[in-house]
């Protein structure tokens, strides 16, 4: 059934479908920004805005294509989706097969298993949904995910699934398309702002929080309908294109990975791209700069270039580990352009154009289904751990993400609804509060509670949340009420007599750890009235204020409880089991399997400073460096050569259970003192 355009209340204007070289030039800018951010994030700090530019372009071109065909009574759903498949599938299938092959030879069991899941997710266009429950796009572990960049393709494909139906129905039932699209766009924008502060992962990956960016592109088509006379004006075009370029430049200067993104910040590059798109191609910027042959050539290969550069970058990092240097970054860039050009010339063009398009479409769907099955098979077989590379690193593989610290703890709820963990049944007399650096001691505490026939112990922890009043992180809103929840938890459990408080103090206070911790994009701040003092930007003031706040909180707790202040365990990229593999082309781990690494001078200084803070607060400190870093050499392997860390900062459950004795006296005699 086709909509009757003659009775539609919208004024029908023939859309100019002439090819615009400047749009390919804008695509080139977008993909170069993304590559710059991935290759050199310290220099191109806001390069990720390239994805936002892509979204606006996609919304504009797809809506223009659909609307033009509806206007001319030529729209057909089968033709639309077949065209999309011939445009996207060839390069994507090639990339997925490339990942399957390289993964087989160079990825360990858990890594290949994860890759299998994301191959299936990429083939079914749900990568963004899968990443909703995984780590942040900006974290260090992102470089272990060769298909992470497919999240944006998932958003676009989900848009392509419902958008043609939406526009067709609006036109068919004579609805005001502009107002409906505007309403959808505004609702998505508001949802994006809300979730950017309360659930940044959802805000970043959800199609509902990204829809407004594609919606802005769609609204441009209606603008061309209604205001075509302005679109033909060269002067207006010059003004809008320059304004758009300035907005994009502003976003590159103003935004970095610490920004609450997308949120309001994303509006800057989005409206910048929109202004450039509505500028006619007679405008100087569009005609002379964006339409130059070099940029247009890059724009034509922008899709395979977007796919190839990230996969190559990740595999180079994984394979060469610490040996990945500037020269190899350049090699990655060169290979990305070569592979992208070959993909475009010999694969994309052969499927998009020519004869037997129906047959080509069916072949592509069949191949994509086969790739999907391969991904599911890899995942369901645990990454085929019997492969030679995986068997060579069994001890290291077993350490990956070994963080089951609550295996023998019971999940309970207080009278006011606060969830917490507890050891054996009974009224808890001891409470451990803090972040995951407190939670990691669950295995030994559950053992001590049973072995010493002691009273039960409670754990109240939230990962990444410092137990310091007035310290916040807008992108981690779970921390906003952390202190009040600790206080409420203690009020709900009056049996508690002793508190052990600790956290990843190195994460929050020590700037050198920002280079490798998993939440390195977080920028905690101390809130004083209406002023925010950021740890990464105003380090001295923020840390001084936070130290005083922590001291006051320890003094407050010590008036009611016996308080022990747990100093932090050391952190280092060398502790991460993945770093012990070294160059995977040599199948040798000897160079990276040293039993210890030197204690960081800065971390040792922070440890001493916090020890003095605890003493001045009248509480007892527990120093972990005494057993983890004897003689200033921090152990990373057990005597049997087994990694004791699950990543760069968390101790493994097996090590905690068998080697940690700093809490023994607490359960033998709760009045005993610890190392001060």
C-alpha positions as CSV (number, residue, x, y, z in Angstrom):
1,X,0.0,0.0,0.0
2,X,1.3,3.4,-1.0
3,X,0.4,6.7,0.8
4,X,-1.6,9.2,-1.2
5,X,0.6,12.2,-1.4
6,X,-2.0,14.4,-3.1
7,X,-4.1,14.4,0.0
8,X,-1.2,14.8,2.4
9,X,-1.4,18.0,4.5
10,X,2.4,18.6,4.0
11,X,3.5,20.7,1.2
12,X,5.1,18.4,-1.4
13,X,8.3,19.8,-2.8
14,X,10.6,17.9,-5.1
15,X,13.8,17.1,-3.2
16,X,17.1,17.8,-4.8
17,X,18.8,14.4,-4.8
18,X,22.0,15.6,-6.5
19,X,25.1,14.1,-5.1
20,X,26.8,16.3,-2.6
21,X,30.5,15.8,-2.4
22,X,30.7,18.0,0.7
23,X,28.8,15.3,2.7
24,X,31.5,12.8,1.9
25,X,34.0,15.5,3.0
26,X,32.2,15.8,6.3
27,X,32.2,12.0,6.7
28,X,36.0,12.2,6.2
29,X,36.3,14.8,9.0
30,X,34.2,12.5,11.3
31,X,36.2,9.4,10.7
32,X,39.6,11.2,11.0
33,X,38.5,12.6,14.3
34,X,37.5,9.1,15.6
35,X,40.8,7.6,14.4
36,X,42.8,10.5,16.0
37,X,41.1,9.9,19.3
38,X,41.7,6.2,19.2
39,X,45.4,6.5,18.1
40,X,46.3,9.5,20.2
41,X,43.7,10.3,22.8
42,X,46.0,12.8,24.6
43,X,46.1,15.0,21.5
44,X,42.7,14.5,20.0
45,X,40.8,14.4,23.2
46,X,37.3,14.9,21.8
47,X,37.7,12.9,18.6
48,X,34.8,10.7,19.7
49,X,32.5,13.5,18.5
50,X,33.0,12.1,15.1
51,X,30.4,9.4,15.9
52,X,27.9,12.1,16.7
53,X,28.6,13.7,13.3
54,X,28.0,10.4,11.6
55,X,24.7,10.0,13.3
56,X,23.5,13.4,12.1
57,X,24.6,12.6,8.5
58,X,22.9,9.2,8.6
59,X,19.6,10.7,9.9
60,X,19.7,13.3,7.2
61,X,20.5,11.0,4.3
62,X,18.2,8.2,5.2
63,X,15.2,10.4,5.8
64,X,15.9,12.3,2.6
65,X,16.1,9.0,0.7
66,X,12.9,7.6,2.2
67,X,11.0,10.9,1.8
68,X,12.1,11.4,-1.8
69,X,10.9,8.0,-2.8
70,X,7.6,8.3,-1.0
71,X,7.0,11.7,-2.7
72,X,7.6,10.0,-6.1
73,X,5.5,6.9,-5.2
74,X,8.7,4.7,-5.5
75,X,9.3,3.7,-1.9
76,X,9.5,-0.1,-1.3
77,X,10.5,-1.7,2.0
78,X,12.2,-4.6,0.4
79,X,14.3,-2.4,-1.8
80,X,15.2,-0.2,1.2
81,X,16.5,-3.0,3.4
82,X,18.2,-4.7,0.5
83,X,20.0,-1.5,-0.3
84,X,21.1,-1.1,3.3
85,X,22.4,-4.7,3.4
86,X,24.4,-4.2,0.2
87,X,25.8,-1.0,1.7
88,X,26.8,-2.3,5.1
89,X,27.2,-6.1,5.0
90,X,30.2,-6.6,2.7
91,X,32.7,-4.7,4.8
92,X,31.2,-5.8,8.1
93,X,31.3,-9.5,7.1
94,X,34.9,-9.1,6.1
95,X,35.8,-7.5,9.4
96,X,34.0,-10.2,11.5
97,X,35.7,-13.0,9.6
98,X,39.1,-11.2,10.1
99,X,38.4,-11.1,13.8
100,X,37.5,-14.8,13.9
101,X,40.7,-15.8,12.2
102,X,43.1,-13.5,14.1
103,X,41.3,-14.3,17.4
104,X,41.9,-18.0,16.9
105,X,45.6,-17.5,16.8
106,X,46.2,-14.7,19.2
107,X,43.4,-14.5,21.8
108,X,43.3,-16.5,25.0
109,X,40.2,-18.5,26.0
110,X,38.3,-15.8,27.9
111,X,39.2,-13.2,25.3
112,X,38.1,-15.4,22.4
113,X,34.9,-16.3,24.2
114,X,34.2,-12.6,24.6
115,X,35.0,-11.9,21.0
116,X,32.6,-14.7,20.0
117,X,29.8,-12.9,21.8
118,X,30.5,-9.7,20.1
119,X,30.8,-11.3,16.7
120,X,27.3,-12.6,17.2
121,X,26.3,-9.2,18.5
122,X,27.8,-7.4,15.5
123,X,26.2,-9.7,13.0
124,X,22.8,-9.2,14.6
125,X,23.4,-5.4,15.2
126,X,22.9,-5.4,19.0
127,X,26.5,-4.6,20.0
128,X,25.4,-1.4,21.7
129,X,22.9,-3.4,23.8
130,X,25.7,-5.9,24.8
131,X,28.0,-3.1,25.9
132,X,25.3,-1.6,28.1
133,X,26.4,-4.2,30.7
134,X,30.1,-3.9,30.2
135,X,32.8,-1.4,30.9
136,X,32.9,2.2,29.8
137,X,33.8,3.1,26.2
138,X,36.7,5.2,27.5
139,X,38.3,2.8,29.9
140,X,41.6,1.0,29.5
141,X,40.0,-2.4,28.8
142,X,38.4,-1.0,25.7
143,X,41.5,-1.8,23.7
144,X,40.9,-5.5,24.4
145,X,37.6,-5.4,22.4
146,X,38.3,-5.3,18.7
147,X,34.6,-4.9,17.9
148,X,33.8,-2.2,20.4
149,X,33.3,0.4,17.6
150,X,30.3,-1.6,16.2
151,X,28.1,-0.2,19.0
152,X,27.4,2.9,16.8
153,X,26.5,0.6,13.8
154,X,24.1,-1.1,16.1
155,X,22.4,2.2,17.0
156,X,22.2,3.2,13.3
157,X,20.8,-0.2,12.2
158,X,18.2,-0.1,15.0
159,X,17.2,3.3,13.7
160,X,17.0,1.9,10.1
161,X,14.6,-0.8,11.2
162,X,11.9,1.3,12.6
163,X,12.4,4.7,10.9
164,X,11.1,3.8,7.4
165,X,7.9,2.4,9.0
166,X,7.5,5.5,11.1
167,X,7.8,7.9,8.3
168,X,5.7,5.8,5.9
169,X,2.9,5.6,8.6
170,X,3.0,9.3,9.4
171,X,2.7,10.1,5.7
172,X,0.1,7.5,5.1
173,X,-2.2,8.7,7.9
174,X,-1.6,12.3,6.9
175,X,0.1,13.3,10.2
176,X,2.4,16.3,10.6
177,X,5.7,14.6,10.1
178,X,7.8,17.6,11.2
179,X,6.0,18.0,14.6
180,X,6.1,14.2,15.3
181,X,9.8,14.0,14.5
182,X,10.5,17.1,16.5
183,X,8.6,15.7,19.5
184,X,10.5,12.3,19.3
185,X,13.8,14.2,19.0
186,X,13.1,16.4,22.0
187,X,12.0,13.4,24.2
188,X,15.2,11.5,23.2
189,X,17.3,14.6,23.9
190,X,15.8,15.0,27.4
191,X,16.2,11.3,28.1
192,X,19.8,11.6,27.0
193,X,20.5,14.5,29.4
194,X,18.9,12.6,32.3
195,X,20.7,9.3,31.8
196,X,24.1,11.0,31.1
197,X,24.1,12.0,34.8
198,X,22.5,8.8,36.3
199,X,23.6,6.0,34.0
200,X,26.3,7.1,31.5
201,X,26.6,3.7,30.0
202,X,23.0,3.7,29.1
203,X,23.2,7.3,27.8
204,X,26.2,6.3,25.6
205,X,25.0,3.1,24.0
206,X,21.2,3.2,24.1
207,X,19.3,3.9,20.8
208,X,16.8,5.9,22.8
209,X,19.4,8.3,24.1
210,X,21.1,8.6,20.6
211,X,17.9,8.9,18.6
212,X,17.8,12.7,18.9
213,X,21.1,13.0,17.0
214,X,19.6,11.1,14.0
215,X,16.4,13.0,14.6
216,X,18.2,16.3,14.1
217,X,19.5,15.0,10.7
218,X,15.9,14.0,9.9
219,X,14.6,17.5,10.7
220,X,17.0,19.0,8.3
221,X,15.1,17.3,5.4
222,X,11.9,19.1,6.5
223,X,13.8,22.3,6.7
224,X,14.8,21.9,3.1
225,X,11.2,21.3,2.2
226,X,9.9,24.5,3.9
227,X,12.8,26.9,3.5
228,X,14.4,25.9,0.2
229,X,14.8,29.6,-0.8
230,X,17.2,30.1,2.1
231,X,19.0,26.9,1.2
232,X,19.9,28.4,-2.2
233,X,21.4,31.6,-0.8
234,X,25.2,31.5,-0.9
235,X,25.5,34.1,1.8
236,X,23.2,32.2,4.2
237,X,25.2,29.1,3.3
238,X,28.5,30.7,4.2
239,X,27.1,31.9,7.5
240,X,25.7,28.5,8.5
241,X,28.6,26.5,7.4
242,X,31.2,28.6,9.2
243,X,29.0,28.6,12.3
244,X,28.8,24.8,12.1
245,X,32.5,24.5,11.7
246,X,33.1,26.8,14.7
247,X,30.8,24.6,16.8
248,X,32.7,21.5,15.9
249,X,36.0,23.2,16.7
250,X,34.6,24.4,20.0
251,X,33.6,20.9,20.9
252,X,37.1,19.7,20.1
253,X,38.6,22.3,22.4
254,X,36.0,22.1,25.3
255,X,35.2,18.4,25.5
256,X,37.3,15.5,26.7
257,X,36.7,12.0,28.1
258,X,35.9,13.4,31.6
259,X,32.8,15.3,30.3
260,X,29.4,14.0,31.1
261,X,28.8,12.7,27.7
262,X,26.6,12.6,25.6
263,X,24.3,14.9,27.7
264,X,24.2,18.6,26.8
265,X,27.8,18.5,25.5
266,X,26.8,16.4,22.5
267,X,24.6,19.2,21.3
268,X,27.6,21.2,20.2
269,X,29.0,18.9,17.6
270,X,25.5,17.7,16.6
271,X,24.3,21.2,15.8
272,X,27.6,22.0,14.2
273,X,27.2,19.1,11.8
274,X,23.6,20.1,11.2
275,X,24.5,23.7,10.2
276,X,27.0,22.4,7.7
277,X,24.5,20.0,6.2
278,X,21.8,22.7,5.7
279,X,24.4,24.9,4.0
280,X,24.2,24.6,0.2
281,X,27.2,23.2,-1.6
282,X,27.9,26.6,-3.0
283,X,29.1,27.9,0.4
284,X,32.8,28.3,0.4
285,X,33.5,25.8,3.2
286,X,31.4,23.2,1.6
287,X,32.5,23.8,-2.0
288,X,36.2,24.5,-1.5
289,X,37.2,22.6,1.6
290,X,34.8,19.7,2.2
291,X,34.5,19.0,-1.5
292,X,38.2,18.7,-2.2
293,X,39.3,15.4,-3.8
294,X,41.3,14.2,-0.8
295,X,38.5,14.6,1.8
296,X,35.9,13.2,-0.6
297,X,38.2,10.2,-1.3
298,X,38.5,9.5,2.4
299,X,34.8,10.0,2.9
300,X,34.0,7.4,0.3
301,X,36.0,4.8,2.3
302,X,34.9,6.2,5.7
303,X,32.8,3.1,6.6
304,X,35.4,0.4,6.0
305,X,38.0,2.8,7.5
306,X,35.9,3.2,10.7
307,X,35.8,-0.6,10.9
308,X,39.4,-1.5,10.0
309,X,41.3,1.1,12.1
310,X,39.8,-0.1,15.5
311,X,40.2,-3.8,14.8
312,X,43.8,-3.4,13.7
313,X,44.6,-1.0,16.6
314,X,43.2,-3.5,19.1
315,X,45.0,-6.6,17.7
316,X,48.3,-4.7,17.5
317,X,47.9,-3.7,21.1
318,X,46.9,-7.2,22.2
319,X,49.6,-9.0,20.2
320,X,52.5,-6.7,21.0
321,X,51.4,-5.5,24.5
322,X,54.1,-3.3,25.9
323,X,55.9,-3.2,22.6
324,X,53.1,-1.2,21.0
325,X,54.8,2.1,20.1
326,X,54.5,5.1,17.9
327,X,55.9,3.3,14.9
328,X,53.2,0.6,15.2
329,X,50.5,3.3,15.5
330,X,51.7,4.7,12.1
331,X,51.7,1.2,10.7
332,X,48.1,0.7,11.9
333,X,47.0,3.9,10.2
334,X,48.7,3.0,6.9
335,X,47.2,-0.5,6.9
336,X,43.8,0.9,7.8
337,X,43.8,3.1,4.7
338,X,45.1,0.4,2.4
339,X,42.6,-2.3,3.6
340,X,39.8,0.2,3.5
341,X,40.5,1.2,-0.1
342,X,40.7,-2.4,-1.2
343,X,37.5,-3.2,0.7
344,X,35.7,-0.3,-1.0
345,X,37.0,-0.9,-4.5
346,X,36.8,-4.7,-4.7
347,X,34.1,-5.7,-2.2
348,X,31.7,-2.8,-1.5
349,X,31.3,-1.6,-5.0
350,X,30.8,-5.0,-6.5
351,X,27.9,-5.7,-4.2
352,X,26.3,-2.3,-4.2
353,X,26.2,-1.9,-8.0
354,X,25.8,-3.9,-11.1
355,X,23.5,-6.8,-12.0
356,X,21.9,-9.6,-10.0
357,X,21.3,-7.4,-7.0
358,X,18.7,-9.8,-5.6
359,X,21.1,-12.7,-5.7
360,X,23.9,-10.6,-4.1
361,X,21.5,-9.5,-1.3
362,X,20.6,-13.1,-0.5
363,X,24.3,-14.2,-0.5
364,X,25.1,-11.4,2.0
365,X,22.3,-12.4,4.3
366,X,23.4,-16.0,4.2
367,X,27.0,-15.1,4.9
368,X,26.0,-12.8,7.8
369,X,23.9,-15.7,9.3
370,X,26.9,-18.0,9.0
371,X,29.1,-15.5,10.8
372,X,26.5,-15.1,13.5
373,X,26.5,-18.9,14.0
374,X,30.4,-18.8,14.2
375,X,30.2,-16.2,17.0
376,X,27.6,-18.2,18.9
377,X,29.7,-21.3,18.6
378,X,32.9,-19.6,19.8
379,X,31.0,-18.2,22.8
380,X,29.2,-21.4,23.7
381,X,32.5,-23.4,23.6
382,X,34.3,-21.0,26.0
383,X,36.6,-19.6,23.3
384,X,38.0,-23.1,22.5
385,X,40.5,-23.1,25.4
386,X,42.3,-26.2,24.0
387,X,44.0,-24.0,21.3
388,X,47.7,-23.9,21.7
389,X,48.0,-20.2,22.7
390,X,45.4,-20.6,25.4
391,X,47.0,-23.7,26.8
392,X,50.4,-22.0,27.0
393,X,49.0,-19.4,29.4
394,X,46.7,-21.5,31.7
395,X,48.0,-19.9,34.9
396,X,47.5,-16.4,33.5
397,X,44.1,-17.1,31.9
398,X,42.7,-18.3,35.2
399,X,43.5,-15.0,36.7
400,X,41.5,-12.9,34.2
401,X,38.7,-11.1,36.0
402,X,38.9,-13.6,39.0
403,X,36.8,-11.4,41.3
404,X,34.3,-13.7,42.9
405,X,34.8,-12.2,46.4
406,X,31.2,-12.7,47.6
407,X,30.9,-16.5,46.9
408,X,30.4,-17.4,50.6
409,X,28.6,-14.3,51.7
410,X,24.9,-13.9,52.1
411,X,23.0,-11.0,50.4
412,X,20.6,-9.4,53.0
413,X,18.5,-6.2,53.3
414,X,18.2,-3.9,56.2
415,X,14.9,-2.6,57.6
416,X,15.2,0.5,55.4
417,X,15.9,-1.4,52.2
418,X,19.7,-1.2,52.0
419,X,21.3,-4.3,50.5
420,X,24.5,-5.6,52.1
421,X,26.6,-8.8,52.3
422,X,27.1,-10.8,55.5
423,X,29.1,-13.8,56.5
424,X,27.6,-16.4,58.9
425,X,24.0,-16.0,60.2
426,X,23.6,-13.8,63.3
427,X,23.8,-10.2,64.3
428,X,27.0,-8.6,62.8
429,X,29.4,-7.0,65.2
430,X,32.0,-6.0,62.6
431,X,31.3,-3.9,59.4
432,X,33.5,-3.5,56.4
433,X,32.6,-0.4,54.4
434,X,34.2,1.1,51.3
435,X,34.6,0.2,47.7
436,X,35.8,-2.9,45.8
437,X,39.1,-2.7,47.6
438,X,37.3,-3.6,50.8
439,X,34.9,-6.1,49.1
440,X,37.9,-8.1,47.8
441,X,38.5,-9.4,51.4
442,X,35.2,-11.2,51.5
443,X,36.9,-14.7,51.1
444,X,39.2,-14.4,54.1
445,X,36.6,-12.7,56.3
446,X,34.1,-15.4,55.7
447,X,36.8,-18.0,56.6
448,X,37.8,-16.1,59.8
449,X,34.2,-15.7,60.9
450,X,33.7,-19.5,60.8
451,X,37.2,-20.6,62.0
452,X,37.3,-18.3,65.0
453,X,33.6,-19.0,65.8
454,X,33.2,-15.3,65.7
455,X,30.2,-13.0,65.4
456,X,29.0,-12.3,61.9
457,X,30.6,-9.6,59.7
458,X,28.7,-7.3,57.3
459,X,30.0,-5.7,54.1
460,X,28.5,-2.5,52.7
461,X,30.4,-1.5,49.6
462,X,29.9,0.2,46.2
463,X,32.6,-0.2,43.5
464,X,34.2,3.1,42.6
465,X,32.7,5.1,45.5
466,X,35.1,6.7,47.9
467,X,33.8,6.7,51.5
468,X,34.5,10.4,51.9
469,X,31.8,13.0,52.6
470,X,31.2,15.6,49.9
471,X,33.2,13.7,47.3
472,X,31.3,13.0,44.1
473,X,31.5,12.0,40.4
474,X,28.6,13.1,38.2
475,X,29.1,10.1,35.9
476,X,28.9,7.7,38.9
477,X,25.6,8.8,40.6
478,X,25.4,5.7,42.7
479,X,28.0,7.4,44.9
480,X,25.9,10.5,45.5
481,X,24.2,9.0,48.6
482,X,27.0,6.6,49.6
483,X,27.9,8.3,52.9
484,X,24.3,8.8,54.0
485,X,23.6,5.1,53.1
486,X,26.6,4.0,55.2
487,X,25.2,5.9,58.1
488,X,21.8,4.5,57.5
489,X,23.2,1.0,57.3
490,X,25.0,1.5,60.6
491,X,21.8,2.8,62.2
492,X,19.9,-0.2,60.9
493,X,22.4,-2.6,62.5
494,X,22.9,-1.5,66.1
495,X,24.8,-4.7,66.9
496,X,27.9,-3.4,65.1
497,X,30.8,-2.4,67.4
498,X,33.8,-2.3,65.0
499,X,34.2,-0.7,61.6
500,X,36.9,-1.4,59.0
501,X,36.8,1.4,56.4
502,X,38.9,1.3,53.3
503,X,39.0,2.1,49.6
504,X,41.2,2.4,46.5
505,X,42.8,5.5,47.9
506,X,45.4,5.3,45.1
507,X,42.6,5.6,42.6
508,X,41.2,8.7,44.0
509,X,44.2,10.6,45.4
510,X,47.1,9.5,43.3
511,X,47.2,11.1,39.8
512,X,49.7,8.6,38.3
513,X,47.0,5.8,38.6
514,X,44.7,7.7,36.3
515,X,46.7,6.3,33.4
516,X,45.6,2.8,33.9
517,X,42.7,2.3,36.3
518,X,39.5,1.0,34.8
519,X,37.6,4.2,35.6
520,X,40.3,6.6,34.4
521,X,37.6,8.8,32.7
522,X,36.2,9.6,36.1
523,X,37.1,13.0,37.6
524,X,36.0,13.0,41.2
525,X,35.5,16.3,42.9
526,X,35.0,17.8,46.3
527,X,31.9,19.8,46.7
528,X,32.2,22.9,48.9
529,X,28.9,24.8,48.8
530,X,28.4,25.4,45.1
531,X,32.1,25.0,44.2
532,X,33.5,21.9,42.7
533,X,37.2,21.1,43.2
534,X,38.2,18.4,40.7
535,X,40.9,15.9,41.6
536,X,42.4,15.8,38.1
537,X,42.3,19.6,37.4
538,X,42.7,21.2,40.8
539,X,44.5,18.3,42.5
540,X,46.0,20.1,45.5
541,X,42.9,21.9,46.7
542,X,40.6,19.0,46.0
543,X,42.8,16.5,47.8
544,X,43.4,18.8,50.8
545,X,39.7,19.3,51.2
546,X,38.9,15.6,50.8
547,X,41.6,14.6,53.3
548,X,40.1,16.9,55.9
549,X,36.6,15.6,55.1
550,X,37.9,12.0,55.5
551,X,39.6,12.9,58.8
552,X,36.3,14.4,60.2
553,X,34.4,11.4,59.1
554,X,36.8,9.0,60.9
555,X,36.6,11.2,64.0
556,X,32.8,11.0,63.8
557,X,32.8,7.2,63.5
558,X,35.3,6.8,66.2
559,X,32.9,8.4,68.8
560,X,30.6,5.4,68.4
561,X,32.7,2.5,67.1
562,X,36.1,0.9,67.2
563,X,37.5,2.1,63.8
564,X,40.2,0.5,61.7
565,X,41.5,2.4,58.7
566,X,42.6,0.1,55.9
567,X,45.4,1.6,53.8
568,X,45.4,0.6,50.1
569,X,47.1,-2.2,48.3
570,X,49.6,-1.2,45.6
571,X,48.5,-0.7,42.0
572,X,50.4,-1.2,38.7
573,X,49.8,-2.1,35.1
574,X,52.4,-4.8,35.7
575,X,50.0,-6.5,38.1
576,X,47.5,-7.1,35.4
577,X,47.7,-10.8,34.2
578,X,47.3,-9.7,30.6
579,X,50.5,-7.7,30.9
580,X,52.4,-10.8,31.7
581,X,51.8,-12.4,28.3
582,X,54.1,-10.0,26.5
583,X,54.6,-10.4,22.7
584,X,52.1,-13.0,21.6
585,X,54.0,-13.8,18.4
586,X,56.9,-15.3,20.5
587,X,54.7,-17.5,22.8
588,X,57.1,-16.6,25.6
589,X,56.2,-15.0,28.9
590,X,59.7,-15.0,30.5
591,X,60.3,-11.3,30.2
592,X,57.1,-10.3,31.9
593,X,57.0,-13.0,34.7
594,X,59.2,-11.3,37.3
595,X,57.9,-12.0,40.8
596,X,57.9,-8.4,41.9
597,X,57.9,-4.7,40.8
598,X,59.3,-1.7,42.6
599,X,56.9,0.1,44.9
600,X,55.7,3.3,43.5
601,X,57.3,6.3,45.3
602,X,54.1,8.3,44.9
603,X,51.9,5.5,46.2
604,X,54.2,5.0,49.2
605,X,54.1,8.7,50.0
606,X,50.3,8.6,49.9
607,X,50.3,5.6,52.1
608,X,52.4,7.4,54.7
609,X,50.2,10.5,54.5
610,X,47.0,8.5,55.1
611,X,48.7,6.6,57.9
612,X,49.4,9.9,59.6
613,X,45.8,11.0,58.9
614,X,44.5,7.9,60.7
615,X,46.8,8.5,63.7
616,X,45.6,12.1,64.0
617,X,42.0,10.9,63.9
618,X,42.6,8.5,66.7
619,X,41.9,5.4,64.7
620,X,44.1,2.4,64.0
621,X,45.6,1.9,60.5
622,X,46.2,-1.4,58.8
623,X,49.1,-1.2,56.4
624,X,49.0,-3.7,53.5
625,X,52.4,-2.8,52.1
626,X,54.0,-4.7,55.0
627,X,53.1,-8.0,53.4
628,X,52.5,-7.0,49.7
629,X,55.7,-4.9,49.3
630,X,58.4,-6.3,51.6
631,X,61.6,-4.2,51.2
632,X,59.7,-1.9,48.7
633,X,59.4,-4.7,46.1
634,X,55.7,-5.4,45.4
635,X,54.9,-9.1,44.6
636,X,52.8,-9.9,41.6
637,X,53.2,-13.7,41.6
638,X,53.0,-16.3,44.3
639,X,55.9,-18.5,45.1
640,X,54.4,-21.0,42.6
641,X,54.4,-18.4,39.8
642,X,50.7,-17.7,39.9
643,X,49.4,-14.2,39.4
644,X,48.0,-12.8,42.7
645,X,46.0,-10.0,41.0
646,X,42.9,-10.3,38.8
647,X,43.7,-6.9,37.1
648,X,45.9,-4.0,37.9
649,X,44.6,-3.3,41.3
650,X,42.4,-6.2,42.8
651,X,43.7,-9.2,44.7
652,X,42.4,-12.6,43.6
653,X,40.1,-14.5,46.0
654,X,42.5,-17.5,46.2
655,X,45.4,-15.3,47.3
656,X,43.2,-13.4,49.8
657,X,42.0,-16.6,51.4
658,X,45.4,-18.2,51.7
659,X,47.8,-15.3,52.3
660,X,46.1,-12.3,53.9
661,X,46.5,-12.3,57.8
662,X,46.1,-8.6,58.6
663,X,42.7,-9.3,60.1
664,X,43.5,-12.3,62.2
665,X,43.9,-10.5,65.5
666,X,40.6,-8.7,64.9
667,X,38.8,-12.0,65.1
668,X,40.9,-13.6,67.8
669,X,40.6,-10.6,70.0
670,X,38.7,-7.6,68.9
671,X,40.7,-5.4,71.3
672,X,44.0,-6.2,69.7
673,X,45.9,-3.5,67.9
674,X,47.3,-3.5,64.4
675,X,50.4,-2.1,62.9
676,X,50.4,1.6,63.2
